[in-house]
Amino acid sequence: MLGLWKYAASDLRVASIIDSDEEIAKILIKVEPNTRKIEEHCQKYQQLQEQERLRD
């Protein structure tokens, strides 16, 4: 389920480039915070994995 936010944000960004629409911009504003949270979570998880790998 988490991956779908990434794809949604990506698709909406492309759609806004192709056809600048106010409705797309409104939806993108709602989707981007969730996408950022997921990306931050993934980065933290990757950092923790890297730290664990370096400890071993």
Secondary structure by P-SEA (a helix, b strand, c coil): caaaaaaaaaaaaaaaaacccaaaaaaaaaaaaaaaaaaaaaaaaaaaaaaaaaac
